[in-house]
Amino acid sequence: MSILMVNDWVDFNTLKGFLEITDGNLASHLATLERNKLAEMKKQFIGRKPNTRYRATAKGRELFKEHLDYLSKLIESQNQ
């Protein structure tokens, strides 16, 4: 999600390279994000090659920001 948060669209191979995981593992995680409406997919062809891109939805962005806020508060509470 963090990669999707800082990019408009990210293609599958770029995500795979950043995360250093298998195709199947990444596809499984992306399917979960899509099923929960946290990310959306767009398929297209670039030349003759298929290209699948992903981006965070408005709901995904909102929930991820809430998650970061929670983590920040948790860290702050441990430092007091």
C-alpha positions as CSV (number, residue, x, y, z in Angstrom):
1,M,0.0,0.0,0.0
2,S,2.8,2.4,0.8
3,I,4.1,2.1,-2.8
4,L,0.6,2.8,-4.2
5,M,0.3,5.8,-1.9
6,V,3.2,7.7,-3.4
7,N,2.5,6.9,-7.0
8,D,-0.4,7.6,-9.3
9,W,-0.2,4.2,-11.0
10,V,2.3,1.4,-10.5
11,D,2.7,-1.6,-12.8
12,F,2.8,-5.2,-11.6
13,N,6.5,-5.7,-12.5
14,T,7.6,-2.5,-10.8
15,L,5.7,-3.6,-7.6
16,K,7.3,-7.1,-7.8
17,G,10.8,-5.5,-8.1
18,F,10.3,-3.2,-5.2
19,L,8.9,-5.9,-2.9
20,E,11.1,-8.8,-4.1
21,I,8.3,-11.3,-4.0
22,T,6.9,-13.9,-6.3
23,D,4.2,-13.3,-8.9
24,G,1.8,-15.5,-7.0
25,N,2.4,-13.8,-3.7
26,L,2.0,-10.3,-5.2
27,A,-1.1,-11.3,-7.1
28,S,-2.7,-12.7,-3.9
29,H,-2.0,-9.5,-2.0
30,L,-3.3,-7.3,-4.8
31,A,-6.4,-9.4,-5.2
32,T,-7.1,-8.9,-1.5
33,L,-6.6,-5.1,-1.8
34,E,-9.0,-5.1,-4.8
35,R,-11.6,-7.2,-3.2
36,N,-11.7,-4.8,-0.2
37,K,-11.8,-1.8,-2.6
38,L,-8.4,-0.5,-1.4
39,A,-6.8,-0.7,-4.8
40,E,-7.9,-0.7,-8.3
41,M,-6.4,-2.4,-11.4
42,K,-6.2,-1.2,-15.0
43,K,-5.1,-3.4,-17.9
44,Q,-3.8,-2.1,-21.1
45,F,-1.4,-2.9,-23.9
46,I,1.9,-1.1,-24.5
47,G,2.8,-2.0,-28.0
48,R,1.9,-5.6,-28.1
49,K,2.7,-6.3,-24.5
50,P,0.0,-6.5,-21.8
51,N,0.5,-4.1,-18.9
52,T,-1.4,-4.3,-15.6
53,R,-1.3,-1.2,-13.3
54,Y,-2.6,-0.5,-9.9
55,R,-3.4,2.5,-7.7
56,A,-4.8,3.1,-4.3
57,T,-8.5,4.0,-4.2
58,A,-9.9,6.9,-2.2
59,K,-11.0,4.4,0.4
60,G,-7.6,2.8,0.4
61,R,-5.8,6.1,0.9
62,E,-8.1,7.1,3.7
63,L,-7.7,3.8,5.6
64,F,-3.9,3.7,5.0
65,K,-3.6,7.3,6.5
66,E,-5.7,6.1,9.5
67,H,-3.3,3.2,9.9
68,L,-0.3,5.5,9.8
69,D,-1.9,7.9,12.3
70,Y,-2.6,4.9,14.6
71,L,1.0,3.7,14.3
72,S,2.3,7.2,15.0
73,K,0.2,7.5,18.2
74,L,1.3,4.0,19.3
75,I,5.0,5.0,18.9
76,E,4.4,8.3,20.7
77,S,2.7,6.5,23.6
78,Q,5.7,4.2,24.0
79,N,8.1,7.1,24.2
80,Q,6.4,8.8,27.1
